[in-house]
């Protein structure tokens, strides 16, 4: 079997400014022998990609497994986004894209001075729109754990056979609910998960909590988030700080290219 690779490694890898572990590892909920290894990063495209007329991929993807084969224990999935694509996703509050901004130091794989600047600007990306995005991802995982997802997304048959339902979908849904509540109430994101929440999510992932109980907890947390937003008790702005992010992005690319302003 051949590894899967998309994009231009000679463009992405030498121009990385930030990369971290993502997935279960950075959340603190990995279970040895059951999870793959995920990394996500950011690179700055060359001037010709940004200013020229050619069309180029704005990401680089590398996976241990070939196309169509699900990653398993010991496999690695890597995705690197161009800075412009990454910022657009982060501005919208994509939950996975947020992780390199908040990952603890021991989860960082690559970090340059520009990467440090990007991480120091993390609060500019959190908004009520981001909370809605976390809740949206939570809903899709919740529906999958209940077997109600409309698209043809396969469950993990080994988990169904062992527990009667896909506990991994349940753990993801509950984790996203906790994180949505934290962002809405504090305007920040803790990685890994705080101890209480981490132990609860791990219990779900180990099949120690009934599906109906997990579902009820997810719904209760969402109600708390909705109350915070509805009563205007969240410290978050409506949208990300676009002017700050854009000003930094322009300056960062110029400095990476070693251009004068």
C-alpha positions in Angstrom: 0.0 0.0 0.0 1.2 3.5 -0.8 0.9 6.6 1.4 -1.6 9.2 0.3 -0.1 12.6 -0.6 -1.7 15.7 -2.1 -0.1 19.1 -2.6 3.5 20.2 -3.0 5.8 19.2 -0.1 8.6 21.4 -1.5 6.4 24.5 -1.0 4.6 23.6 2.2 7.3 22.0 4.4 10.1 24.6 4.1 7.6 27.4 4.7 5.9 26.1 7.8 5.4 28.6 10.6 3.3 26.4 13.0 2.3 22.8 13.4 0.9 20.9 16.4 -0.6 17.6 17.3 -4.4 17.7 17.0 -7.1 15.1 17.5 -7.4 13.1 20.7 -3.8 13.6 21.6 -4.1 17.4 22.1 -7.4 17.0 24.0 -5.8 14.6 26.4 -8.3 11.8 25.6 -6.2 9.4 23.5 -6.4 5.8 24.6 -3.3 3.8 23.8 -3.8 1.3 21.0 -7.0 2.9 19.8 -6.2 6.3 18.2 -4.3 7.4 15.2 -1.9 10.4 15.3 -3.1 13.7 13.8 -1.1 16.9 13.1 -2.1 20.2 11.6 0.0 23.2 10.5 0.3 26.4 8.6 2.7 27.5 5.9 3.2 30.7 4.0 2.9 30.4 0.2 5.5 32.0 -2.1 4.7 35.4 -3.6 3.9 33.9 -7.0 1.1 31.7 -5.5 -0.5 34.8 -3.8 0.1 37.5 -6.5 0.4 35.6 -9.7 -2.2 34.2 -12.1 -1.6 30.5 -11.6 -3.9 28.2 -9.7 -2.3 26.2 -6.9 -3.5 23.9 -4.1 -3.7 25.8 -0.8 -3.0 22.8 1.4 -0.7 19.8 1.7 -2.0 16.5 2.9 -0.1 13.3 3.8 -1.5 10.1 5.3 -0.1 6.8 6.2 -3.0 5.0 4.7 -4.0 5.2 1.0 -7.2 6.7 -0.4 -10.4 5.2 1.0 -8.7 3.3 3.9 -9.6 4.5 7.4 -6.7 5.5 9.7 -6.2 3.3 12.7 -3.8 2.9 15.7 -0.3 3.9 14.7 -1.3 5.8 11.5 -0.5 9.4 11.0 -2.6 12.1 9.3 -1.0 15.4 8.4 -2.7 18.5 6.9 -0.9 21.8 6.3 -2.9 24.8 5.2 -1.6 27.9 3.5 -1.8 30.9 5.9 -4.6 32.5 3.9 -6.7 29.3 3.9 -6.0 28.7 7.6 -7.0 32.2 8.7 -10.3 32.0 6.7 -11.1 28.7 8.5 -10.1 30.0 11.9 -12.1 33.2 11.5 -15.2 31.0 11.0 -14.4 29.1 14.2 -13.5 25.7 12.7 -13.0 23.6 15.9 -10.0 21.6 14.5 -8.3 24.6 13.0 -8.4 26.3 16.4 -6.3 23.6 18.0 -2.7 24.8 16.9 -3.5 28.2 18.4 -4.3 26.7 21.9 -2.2 23.6 21.9 0.2 23.2 24.9 3.9 23.6 24.3 4.6 19.8 24.4 2.1 19.3 21.5 3.9 21.8 19.2 5.9 20.1 16.4 6.9 23.3 14.5 6.8 26.9 15.7 8.7 29.8 14.2 8.6 33.4 15.4 5.7 34.1 13.0 4.0 31.0 14.4 4.4 32.4 17.9 2.9 35.7 16.8 -0.1 33.8 15.4 -0.6 31.9 18.6 -0.3 35.1 20.6 -3.2 36.5 18.6 -5.4 33.5 19.3 -8.1 35.5 21.2 -8.8 37.5 18.0 -10.4 34.4 16.5 -12.9 33.5 19.2 -16.4 34.8 18.7 -20.0 33.8 19.0 -19.7 32.5 15.5 -17.0 30.1 16.7 -19.3 28.9 19.4 -22.0 28.2 16.8 -19.4 26.3 14.8 -18.5 24.1 17.8 -22.2 23.4 18.4 -22.6 22.6 14.7 -19.8 20.0 14.8 -21.3 18.7 18.1 -24.6 18.2 16.5 -23.2 16.1 13.6 -21.3 13.9 16.1 -24.4 13.6 18.3 -26.5 12.5 15.4 -23.9 10.0 14.4 -23.7 8.5 17.9 -27.5 8.1 17.8 -27.5 6.6 14.3 -29.5 9.6 12.9 -27.0 11.2 10.6 -28.6 11.5 7.2 -25.4 11.1 5.1 -23.9 7.7 4.5 -21.2 8.0 7.2 -20.1 4.6 8.5 -19.9 3.8 12.2 -17.0 1.9 13.6 -18.2 -1.7 13.5 -15.8 -2.9 16.2 -17.2 -0.4 18.6 -20.8 -1.2 17.7 -20.0 -4.9 18.4 -18.4 -4.2 21.7 -20.6 -1.5 23.2 -23.8 -1.5 21.1 -23.1 2.1 19.8 -20.2 4.2 18.5 -18.7 5.5 21.7 -16.1 7.5 19.8 -18.8 9.7 18.2 -20.2 10.1 21.7 -16.9 11.2 23.2 -16.4 13.7 20.4 -19.9 15.1 20.8 -19.5 15.6 24.5 -16.0 17.0 24.2 -17.3 19.6 21.7 -20.2 20.5 24.0 -17.8 21.1 26.9 -15.5 23.2 24.7 -18.4 25.3 23.3 -19.5 26.0 26.9 -16.0 27.0 28.0 -15.5 29.4 25.0 -19.0 30.9 25.4 -18.5 31.5 29.2 -14.8 32.4 29.4 -13.7 33.5 26.0 -10.9 31.0 26.0 -10.2 27.3 25.3 -8.2 24.9 27.5 -6.1 22.2 26.0 -5.9 19.5 27.1 -9.4 19.4 28.5 -9.7 20.3 32.2 -9.5 17.2 34.5 -13.2 16.8 35.3 -14.3 17.0 31.7 -11.4 14.9 30.4 -12.2 12.1 32.8 -15.9 12.2 31.8 -15.1 12.1 28.1 -12.7 9.2 28.6 -15.4 7.3 30.5 -17.7 7.7 27.5 -14.9 6.7 25.1 -14.3 3.5 27.2 -18.0 2.6 27.0 -18.6 3.2 30.7 -21.6 5.6 30.2 -24.9 4.7 28.7 -25.7 6.4 25.3 -29.0 8.0 26.6 -27.1 9.5 29.5 -24.5 11.0 27.2 -27.1 12.3 24.9 -29.0 14.0 27.8 -25.8 15.6 29.1 -25.0 17.0 25.6 -28.4 18.5 25.3 -28.2 20.0 28.8 -24.8 21.7 28.0 -26.2 23.1 24.8 -29.0 24.6 26.7 -26.5 26.3 29.0 -24.6 27.7 26.0 -27.8 29.0 24.4 -28.8 30.7 27.7 -25.4 32.4 27.9 -25.7 33.7 24.3 -29.4 34.5 24.5 -29.0 36.5 27.8 -25.9 38.3 26.4 -23.8 37.0 29.2 -21.0 35.8 27.0 -17.8 37.9 26.8 -17.4 37.1 23.2 -17.8 39.5 20.3 -20.2 38.5 17.5 -17.4 37.8 15.0 -13.6 37.5 15.0 -11.4 40.6 14.9 -11.0 40.8 11.2 -9.0 44.0 10.9 -6.4 42.8 13.4 -6.1 39.4 11.7 -5.8 40.9 8.2 -3.2 43.5 9.2 -1.1 40.8 10.8 -1.5 38.5 7.8 -0.3 41.1 5.3 2.7 42.0 7.5 3.6 38.4 8.2 3.7 37.4 4.6 5.8 40.5 3.7 8.3 39.6 6.4 8.4 35.9 5.4 9.2 37.0 1.9 11.7 39.6 3.2 9.9 42.4 1.5 10.0 46.0 2.5 6.6 47.4 3.5 
